[in-house]
Amino acid sequence: MTDDTDSRRDRTTVHPTPGPRNSLQHWPEARSLWRIVHNYLFVLVARLAPFLRVKNWALRRLGITVGEGVSWALEATPDVFWPELITIEDHAIVGYDATLLCHEYLQDEYRTGEVVVGERAMIGAGAIVLPGVEIGANARVAANSLVAEDVPPGATVAGVPATEA
């Protein structure tokens, strides 16, 4: 974890996009079509495979750093554009239909940032983690929470946006 003065926005990279189109219209300039197709196929395997070993294999093919004993639940979704920015440390759990995002497309720019899920951390079903967020060791994110800021080690957060419970 980082100190209190370092926020998730400090850990994201801003990529301005020119012209009147919104930044999502510029995605082919940021990532190749073939990279996205490749990523999407392995994301599907990670989301739908019933076996944790197969899921973790698919996550690693995406470039995700996957620790020992990671549990990736059904329908959980890693970032399809920049999955290589995700680190999931040993024995962490990513719950059913959770989403780990390493990018956010805005009107005039897009941002990318690493997501780190600490050792033995748990992310509840349907939670969304935004780019640049670090979830500390043994932290817990409640189901359907929006994690827009770091979660300290051992803390429990819940809500939209997620705050300490």
Summary of the structure (lengths in Angstrom):
residues: 165
radius of gyration: 15.4
end to end distance: 19.1
largest distance: 46.3
contacts: 547
relative contact order: 0.16
helix: 24%
strand: 27%
